Amino acid sequence: MTKSISSASPRFWDQRYASGQTPWVVHSVPAALRGFLKRTKTRGAVLIPGFGTDHLVLQAFQTAGFKVTAIDFSKIAVARTKNALGHFECEIVLGDFFTFDFGKRFDLIYERTFLCALHPRRWRRYAARVAEMLRSQGTLVGIFLYGEETDPPPYPLSKSIAAEIFGKYFRLINDVKISNSAPIFAGMESWQEWKRADHGEGEARAKKSQTGSKISAKRR
Ligand SMILES: C[S@@+](CC[C@H](N)C(=O)[O-])C[C@H]1O[C@@H](n2cnc3c(N)ncnc32)[C@H](O)[C@@H]1O
């Protein structure tokens, strides 16, 4: 793993894509996502942050009837995805998920290996940002990494930290262990659905829980 450049920099990811060191790439739509798309009644706008080269996932959402917006800050990933998709009715953004002005909110946000690519000190910001970008009662769905990692990234969550960062804005409504992960994530992935509280309610809870944080100051 390249240690000289921070994984918070697009250069880190460009280097990984250019050198083919991409063990997270699966070249298929995860079975858990396929199952979700079959059973969900949710439709509307979906945001896919840090989509990488996952063009099949973008297509799967569009085929299921969603209006797709996807963002990644790696030039190489964006170029490869655009190239693989050809003419495709969706918004593919080269930009930073944390600062880009999407100009709207979404019904759904799909997560896979984006959160675990971020250093834990950015997780609160991630939770606040996905909460900001979802409509009231929107849902953050996807595949979340749990466990221990001696040589991060990826940075896995623990159940208590997930409850702490998401609990301010979200309620966990589905949580299923995944059995068919890519080898580097084997035994560590869960499909989860986090339902966003109404906007006023989420912010009030966020304020209330600002006291008593469990993530140590060192990790922020
Ligand atoms: C481990 S890859 C996951 C790619 C994809 N989700 C998948 O499952 O194949 C993490 C991706 O997040 C992107 N990324 C990291 N930080 C980002 C940020 N702040 N804004 C946009 N993209 C970011 C990287 O460029 C990289 O493509």
The ligand as an SDF file (V2000), in Angstrom:
LIG
                    3D

 27 29  0  0  0  0  0  0  0  0999 V2000
  -11.7720    2.1250   -2.2810 C   0  0  0  0  0  0  0  0  0  0  0  0
  -12.3420    3.1020   -3.6060 S   0  0  0  0  0  0  0  0  0  0  0  0
  -14.0040    2.5270   -3.7880 C   0  0  0  0  0  0  0  0  0  0  0  0
  -14.5740    2.6740   -5.1830 C   0  0  0  0  0  0  0  0  0  0  0  0
  -15.9910    2.1220   -5.3560 C   0  0  0  0  0  0  0  0  0  0  0  0
  -16.9250    2.6010   -4.3510 N   0  0  0  0  0  0  0  0  0  0  0  0
  -16.0140    0.6280   -5.3750 C   0  0  0  0  0  0  0  0  0  0  0  0
  -16.6880    0.0170   -4.5280 O   0  0  0  0  0  0  0  0  0  0  0  0
  -15.3510    0.0340   -6.2660 O   0  0  0  0  0  0  0  0  0  0  0  0
  -12.5710    4.7040   -2.8430 C   0  0  0  0  0  0  0  0  0  0  0  0
  -12.9180    5.7880   -3.8670 C   0  0  0  0  0  0  0  0  0  0  0  0
  -13.2740    6.9710   -3.1730 O   0  0  0  0  0  0  0  0  0  0  0  0
  -12.7390    8.0860   -3.8820 C   0  0  0  0  0  0  0  0  0  0  0  0
  -12.6480    9.1890   -2.9230 N   0  0  0  0  0  0  0  0  0  0  0  0
  -11.9560    9.2340   -1.7580 C   0  0  0  0  0  0  0  0  0  0  0  0
  -12.1440   10.4120   -1.1320 N   0  0  0  0  0  0  0  0  0  0  0  0
  -13.0000   11.1270   -1.9120 C   0  0  0  0  0  0  0  0  0  0  0  0
  -13.6010   12.4130   -1.7910 C   0  0  0  0  0  0  0  0  0  0  0  0
  -13.3570   13.2200   -0.7410 N   0  0  0  0  0  0  0  0  0  0  0  0
  -14.4510   12.8240   -2.7580 N   0  0  0  0  0  0  0  0  0  0  0  0
  -14.7150   12.0340   -3.8400 C   0  0  0  0  0  0  0  0  0  0  0  0
  -14.1660   10.8050   -4.0050 N   0  0  0  0  0  0  0  0  0  0  0  0
  -13.3230   10.3540   -3.0590 C   0  0  0  0  0  0  0  0  0  0  0  0
  -11.4150    7.5860   -4.4290 C   0  0  0  0  0  0  0  0  0  0  0  0
  -10.9730    8.3390   -5.5220 O   0  0  0  0  0  0  0  0  0  0  0  0
  -11.7720    6.1390   -4.7860 C   0  0  0  0  0  0  0  0  0  0  0  0
  -12.1980    6.0320   -6.1280 O   0  0  0  0  0  0  0  0  0  0  0  0
  1  2  1  0
  2  3  1  0
  2 10  1  0
  3  4  1  0
  4  5  1  0
  5  6  1  0
  5  7  1  0
  7  8  2  0
  7  9  1  0
 10 11  1  0
 11 12  1  0
 11 26  1  0
 12 13  1  0
 13 14  1  0
 13 24  1  0
 14 15  1  0
 14 23  1  0
 15 16  2  0
 16 17  1  0
 17 18  1  0
 17 23  2  0
 18 19  1  0
 18 20  2  0
 20 21  1  0
 21 22  2  0
 22 23  1  0
 24 25  1  0
 24 26  1  0
 26 27  1  0
M  CHG  2   2   1   9  -1
M  END
$$$$
